[in-house]
Amino acid sequence: MRLFQALSAIGLLFTAGLASAQQPESVSELIASQGLAAAQEQLAALPDPGPDDLFALGGVRFLRGIEKTLQLRWQHNMVLKGVDMPVLRLPVPPNPSAKPFEPQLITGLFSRLLEDMKSSRAALAAIPPDAAIATRIDLASLWFDVNMNGKRDAGEDVIDLGARTLMSRAAIGTTAVADDLTVQFDTADRYWLMAYTDLLSGISEIVLAYDPTKAITQVLESDTAMKDFLGDTPPANAMDMQFGGWVDQFAMAYGALNSPPDAGHTRAAHAYLLRMIKENKSFWQVVATETDNTDEWIPNRDQTAALGYELPANAGKAWQAVLQDAEDILNGKLLISYWRISPAGGVNVKKLFMDPPVVDIVTWVQGAGLLPYLERGPTATPDSLNGFARIMSGDTALFAILFN
């Protein structure tokens, strides 16, 4: 299923990217044989980079940022079960010589990811607005050096990581791998990739706003203390083995959210998410003007996707309706319906970002914790998303990831 392979190659879930270059085949070969770090070093050293080189550098920096998160997690055996978040949901192999897990690792991971996204975006922003881009990349050449040994080991292909993240184990076994995964990324795709850097930057800012370091420290210390109480006594049952890890992870997340957040980070996240929508709109505007039909990543109505998937005629228009609702929600023009005052109004999401509250499940459900953010006014409906889902005929989630 080529659509799935395309999504696997963008890093999943909000987590992958592209690469390209003035001589595109050489970059694909460089990544395949030496990895992303070598490709980044070579592209950054070019004395007079052109538009294709800058696009390539932005794409490689994007992928390299993802790779760093995987490497950090592998170094510390940071396997977080049931955490459905970009980069944290990607699988990493066990490390028999792992370093101890430390409370500040999550904050450090997203701080570094934020800087890598800024670096990627800087390269893409340096491309002149009227410059034409036409770069080819073999998606099969992309891999992450997760275990940091400089070799392309089994399970490190971006497509393979995508399969294990986006699909069930049963579905993986029935998915055929396409023979040709070569795509030509063009001018419109610059905006597509910039939108993805904004998405990951916004998520990183939210994590930093609710810094989990203190909560993680408390959980780890209490876990150690309870093990000391148990000592050599055999446990009465296997409940801790079955549920203890999940309970600890929930306590870490809830402890972080139930602490005063940093408004500077939430406001920055708000700006990134709005810019993501702006870049995505720019993508659809530019792709609509294309007249070529050469190995397209996301085609317009008159083009063909290089990876073989087909887009319904109104797919782009339907997705832009979803984006418009998201933009109106972020700007406070549409409210999120709240059960105790519906249909009179709901929650103003913009206020949540501008003056972020402690996330207390009890007071949010009851209403006291959300009272400063409740307003009368129009609320968002699922109409645009439902319309997109009807057009995509069962592939809604996969195309949403592809479109960003």
N, C-alpha and C positions, 0 to 999 in steps of 0.2 A: 504494500500500500504506500504509494509514493508520497501522498500527503503526510502520512505519519513520519516518513523518513525526513521530509522537509522540516517538520516540527522538531524532530529529534535533533536535527542539525542546528537549530537555533538555540538549543540549550534549555528547552523545557520550561517550560513553565515560567515563563518569565526568565529563562536562564540560558542563553547561548548567543551566538553571533556569527559573523562572517569574517572573511579576510579576502584581500585582493591586492593587485600590484600592477605597476607599469608593464611588467612582463609576468602575467598572471600564472603561467605554468610553473615558473621558478618558485613562486611563493608557495603554491600547493606542494611542490616537491620538497621545499625547505621545511614546511610544517610537518609533512609526512615523515621525513627522515630525521629531523633534528628537534622538532617541537616548537611551541609557541614562543618561548623565551628567545630562542635564536632568531626567529622571524621578526620579533619585535625589535631586537637589537639591530638587525640589518636595516629594517625600514626606518628606524629612528636616526640612523647614521647617514641617510641619503642627503647630499649637500643641497640639492635643489628639487625637492619633491613636487611632483605634479598632482593634479586632482586624484588620479587613480592611486598614487602612492599614499596620499593622505587618507583616502578611504580605506586603503589596506591597513595603514597604521591604526586608524580608529577601530577597525574590526578586530585586529590582532590584540590590541590593548584591551578590548572588551572581553574577548575570550580568555586572555591571560588573567584578567581580574577574576573570572569564574574559576580558572585553574588554581589560583592562589587560595581560594576558599576551600577547595577540595584538598589541597595539600596540607593546609593548616588542620583541617579536620582529621586527615589521615595521620598526621604526626601525633595527635592526641587521642586517637580512637574515638572521635566525636561523632557517634552514631545516635541520632535523635529520632526515635520511632514515633510516628504519628504526627510529626511536625510538618504541616503542609505549607511551607514557606520557600520562596526562591532560594536557591543554593543550599539551604539546609535540608531540603527534601532529596537532593541527589545522593545516590548510594556511594559509599566509599568502602574499599576492602579493609579487612582487619589488619592491624599493624602489630606484629608480635613484639616489637621493641618500642612501643609507644611511650611518649612522655606523659606525665600525669596531667589530668584535666585540671584547668585553672579557671576560677570564676570569671576572670576578665576576658576570656577567649572570645565569647560571643560579641562583646562590644568591640574588641580588636578586629574581629573578622569583618564586621560591617563598616567600621571606620576605614579599613583598608579598601574594601569594596567601593565605598563612596569615592575615595581618591582615584581609584582605577577608572571609575565611570567618568569622573571629571577629565581625566587624561584622555580617555577615548573620545569624549565629546569635543575636547579642544582640537584634536586632529581633524575631526569631521567639520567643525566650525571654521577651520582655516581654509576649507575649499571655497573658492569664489562662488557666489550665488548663481552666476550664469555659466559655470563650468560644466562641461559634459563629462559624465562618468560611464565607462563601459569596461568592467573588469570581470574576469572569469575565475571561478574557483570550483575545484572538485570537493564537494562536501565530504566525500569519503576520506579526504586527506586530514580532516580535523580530529585531533585527539588531545586529551589532557594527561599530562604526566603526573598522575595522582600520587604514586608512591615515590616520586622524585628520584628515580634511578636513571633518567635520561633515555629510557627505552620504551617503545610502544608495546605494552603488555596487553594481554587479553582483558577485555572489559573496560579499556580506557578510551575507546573510540567514542566520539560525541554521539554518534547514532546509537551505539550500544547502550550508553548511559541513558539516552532518551527512551529507548525501548523499556528499560527496567524502571523508568519513572512514570511514563505516560500510559503504559499498557500493562494489562494483567499478564501473569506468567503463561497462562494458556494462550493468550492472543499472540505473545511473542513467538511462540513456536509455529504459528500459522502465517506469519508475516514474511513475504518474499522480499529480498533485498534487490533493489533496482540495479541494473548493470551500469547505468550512467547517471551520476548525481552531479553533473556539471551545470552550473548556473552562471549567467552573466548578470551581474548586479549593475544597475544603472543609476541615473541621476536621482530618480524618485526614491531609491532604496537608501540613500543617505539620510533622508528624513525618517524612514522606517527604523534605521539603526539608532539614530539620535533619540527617537521616542523610547526605545528599549533602555538606553542609558538613563533616561529620565525616570523610567519606571523603577529600575533597581536603585537609583539614587533616592527616590522618594521612600521606598521601603526601608532603605538603610537609615534614613533620617528618623523614621518612626521608631525603629529599634533603638537608636541612640537617644531618642527623647525619653523612652521608658527603659533606661539603662538597667539591664537585669543583673548586673554584677553583685549588688548587695543581696538580692533575693537568692541568687545561686549560691553565694557564700553561706547564707543561713541554712539552706537545704543541705548542702554538703556537710557542714559542721554538725547539724542535727542527725544526719544519717550516720556519721562516724560515732557520735555519742550513743545512739541506739544500738549500734553494733558492739560497742564496748559493754553496754548493759547485758546484751545477749551472751557475749563471751564465747565459751566453748559449749554452752547449753544447746542441744539440738532444737531447732525451731519446732513449734507444735504443729505447724502446717506449712504449706508451700505458698501461702498467700503473698508473702513479701516477694518471693521469686517471680510470681505471676504478675502482680500489680504494683510492686514497689517502685519500679522504674517509671511507670506511667504516672503514679502519684507524685513522685519527685519532680518530673517534668512539668506537671500541671502546677505544682506549688511554686516552681521557679517562674513560670509565665504569669501566674496570678499575682505573685508577690511583686513582680516588676510593674504590672499594670495597675496595681493597687497602691502605687507610690506617686508622689507629685512629679509630673513630667516636665521636661524642659521645653518651654514654648518656642524658643529659638529653633529647635529642631523640627517641631511640628509645623511651624510656619514655613520652614524651608521645604519640608515634605509637600505641603500644599502647593507651593510654587512649582516644584518639580512635576507634580501630577497634572497641573494645568498646562505646563509646557509640553508634557507628553502628549496630551490631547491636541495641542496646537501643531506639534510636529506630525502627528498622525493625520490630521486634516490636510497638512501640506503635502504629505505623501499621496493621498488620494487625488488632490488637485493636479499634481505633477504627472502621476501615472496615467491620468485620463487624457493627457495631451500627447502621449507617446504614439509614434507611428511605425516604429520598427516591430519586429516579432522575433527576437533572438534570445532563446533560452531564458525566458522571463521567470523571475522569482515570484512575484505576484502580478498577474496580467490584468490589463484592462479588458473591456468587452470584445475588442478586436484582436486580442493576443492569445497566445497559448502558453500555459505554464510548462517550464522545462521539465518539471518532475511529474507531469502527467495528470495532475488533478484538474478537475473542472470547477469553475466558479459559476454559480447562477448569475444571470444578467444583472440583477439588482443587489448583489451581495455587498458591493462597496457602499451603495446608497443606504442600505439597511444598517451596516455597521456604523456609518457616520451618524445615523439617528441615535444609536446607542451612545456614541461619543458625546453627542449634544446633550443628552440627558445627564451623563456623568459630569460634563462641564457645568451644567445648570445646578447640579447638586453641590459641587465644590464651591460654586459662587453664591450659594444660598438662595438661588432663584426657585429651586424646587426643594422641598423638605422631605425627609425620610419619615414615613408614617409611623406614629407611635400609638400603641394600643389604647392608651388611656385618654387620648384627646382626638383620636380619629373619628370622623373625617374632617374635623375642624382644622387640623394642622399636624405638625410633627417636629422633628429634630432638625435644626439648622446645622449642617455638617461644617460649613465654613467657620462657624463659631467654635466648634470642637477643635479645629486646627489652630485658630487664632488665640484662643484662651483655653488650652486643653485641661480637662478635668482628670481626677483620679478615676480609674475604671473600677468601680465597685459593682459587682454583679447584682447584689441585693438592691442597692439604691437605684441602679439603672432600671431594673425590672419594676420596682415600686414607683419610681419617678422622681424621688427627692434629688438624686444625683444628676438628673438631666433637666431639672426645672429651669435652670438659667439658659438652656439651649432650646427650649420649646417655643414655638411660634404658631400663630394662625397663618394659614396660607395654603397654596397648592402643594400637593405632595406628588412625589414621583410614582409612576405606575410601571408595571412590567411590560407595557405594550411594545416598546421598541425592541426590547430583548426577545420577547416572544415572537415578534415579527422576524427578527434575524434568525431565530431558531427554526421557524417554519421554512424559511428560504434555504437554510443549510441542511435540512432533511437529516437530522441525526448527528451531524458532525459539528455541532455548535461549539463545543469546547475546543476542539482541535483548530478550527478556523479562527476562533477568538485569540488563541495563542499565536497563530500565524500572523493575524492582522495587527495584534497588539492594540 
